[in-house]
Amino acid sequence: MIDDDRKRRILCVDDEDFNLAVLSGFIRRLGHEPVTAGSGEEAKDLLDASIDLVLSDVMMPGMDGFSLVEWIRTESPNPDVPVIMVTTLTEKGDRLRAVQAGANDYVTKPVDLVELRIRSDSLLKMKDSQDVVKLYQLHLEEMIAERTK
């Protein structure tokens, strides 16, 4: 079983230092470890299996948040990681585009700590459940391989 109280690694992606500092502070207040990236390209280099959640801005130069989420879902080493888009965009079309790209949730700036806690806790619990299922599947595959020898 996965420990609900363990410190999580949360990748925060934003091209503005101030926004990264705010998100990092929030993540620390929630008891987790922030990992920061100033661009989508930098986030690609940092995203590995140790990352439990991604918080990404949408409007960034180069690789925007939509493109980052699409990359996460199709090419990254951690395609099932939950993603929350964090942006000033508030139009329904932007929210729909985020979901179509593969984001799990969407929050607007300025970010509210309570809303971020509720949304991130929900996605981290979902990830924990998925991780338990993956471990069980791996265990079953190992048992089947052993028995068929």
Secondary structure in CASP SS format (residue, H / E / C, confidence):
PFRMAT SS
TARGET T0000
AUTHOR 0000-0000-0000
METHOD secondary structure of the structure
MODEL  1
M C 1.00
I C 1.00
D C 1.00
D C 1.00
D C 1.00
R C 1.00
K C 1.00
R C 1.00
R E 1.00
I E 1.00
L E 1.00
C E 1.00
V E 1.00
D C 1.00
D C 1.00
E C 1.00
D H 1.00
F H 1.00
N H 1.00
L H 1.00
A H 1.00
V H 1.00
L H 1.00
S H 1.00
G H 1.00
F H 1.00
I H 1.00
R H 1.00
R H 1.00
L C 1.00
G C 1.00
H C 1.00
E E 1.00
P E 1.00
V E 1.00
T E 1.00
A E 1.00
G C 1.00
S C 1.00
G H 1.00
E H 1.00
E H 1.00
A H 1.00
K H 1.00
D H 1.00
L H 1.00
L C 1.00
D C 1.00
A C 1.00
S C 1.00
I C 1.00
D C 1.00
L E 1.00
V E 1.00
L E 1.00
S E 1.00
D C 1.00
V C 1.00
M C 1.00
M C 1.00
P C 1.00
G C 1.00
M C 1.00
D C 1.00
G H 1.00
F H 1.00
S H 1.00
L H 1.00
V H 1.00
E H 1.00
W H 1.00
I H 1.00
R H 1.00
T H 1.00
E H 1.00
S C 1.00
P C 1.00
N C 1.00
P C 1.00
D C 1.00
V C 1.00
P C 1.00
V E 1.00
I E 1.00
M E 1.00
V E 1.00
T E 1.00
T C 1.00
L C 1.00
T C 1.00
E C 1.00
K H 1.00
G H 1.00
D H 1.00
R H 1.00
L H 1.00
R H 1.00
A H 1.00
V H 1.00
Q H 1.00
A H 1.00
G C 1.00
A C 1.00
N C 1.00
D E 1.00
Y E 1.00
V E 1.00
T E 1.00
K C 1.00
P C 1.00
V C 1.00
D C 1.00
L H 1.00
V H 1.00
E H 1.00
L H 1.00
R H 1.00
I H 1.00
R H 1.00
S H 1.00
D H 1.00
S H 1.00
L H 1.00
L H 1.00
K H 1.00
M H 1.00
K H 1.00
D H 1.00
S H 1.00
Q H 1.00
D H 1.00
V H 1.00
V H 1.00
K H 1.00
L H 1.00
Y H 1.00
Q H 1.00
L H 1.00
H H 1.00
L H 1.00
E H 1.00
E H 1.00
M H 1.00
I H 1.00
A H 1.00
E H 1.00
R H 1.00
T C 1.00
K C 1.00
END
